[in-house]
Amino acid sequence: MGRHLFDEDSLDPELVDSWGTLHSGPFVPDPEEVEDVGWFTLEEVDSLLLRGLATPHFALQWDLDLRSRTSCLP
């Protein structure tokens, strides 16, 4: 969906890729890799970002790649 370099902190640059997929379920994250999973509306994500409850990496990814593409999801 998109790719950008997050280099706000020169000690921690990160190349960020955004991917999208369709999945008919069930969705079972690997507990060794994922601590928690949640489902959010667009408004809830925007609210979390406004309150500073997301990483700077995700905030940039949301603004550049994800917000505009969520309207095309089923």
N, C-alpha and C positions, 0 to 999 in steps of 0.2 A: 504494500500500500504506500510505502514511503521509506526514505532513508535520509538521515541527517547526522551530522557530527555534533554531539553535545560537548562543548569545550569551555563551559563557564568557569570551571576550576581546572587550571592547567595541570594539576596533580592527578586528575581523574577524568581524562577525556574518554568519551565513549561513542562508538559508532552504533546508532540505534536504527534498527529495522522494524517496521510495522507490518504485520501479516494479518490476513483475514481468511477465514474458512467457514464453511457450513458443516455442522455436525448434528446428526439426528439423535445422538445420545446413546447410552447415558454418558455424562461427562464426569470422569473420575480422575482428579489430579493426583499426581504422585506425592504421597505424604513426605517423602524424603526431600522433595524439591519445593513444595508449596505448603506454606503454613496455614493459609486461609483463602477462601474463595468467596466472592460476593457478587451479586448482580445489582446493577445500578442504572437508574434512568439517566438521561442526558443532564437533566436538571440537578440530580444528586451529584454527578461527577463535577459539574460546574461549581456547585456549592462547596464540595470538598476542596477544590482548587482555590476558591476564594478565601477559605478559612485556613489555607496553608497546610492541609492534611494530606498532601501528596508530595512525592519527591520532585525536585526541579526537573529531573530527567523526564518524568511522566508528564509534567505540566507542558513542557515544550513538545513532547510527542503528541499530546492531546491537541494542542493548538495547531501544529503543522500537519499532522497526518490523520488523526482520528475523528475529531469533532465533525468535520465536513463530510466524512464518509459514513457515519453511522446512520444517516437518513436513508441510505440505500439498502440497509439490511432488512431481511424479512421480519 
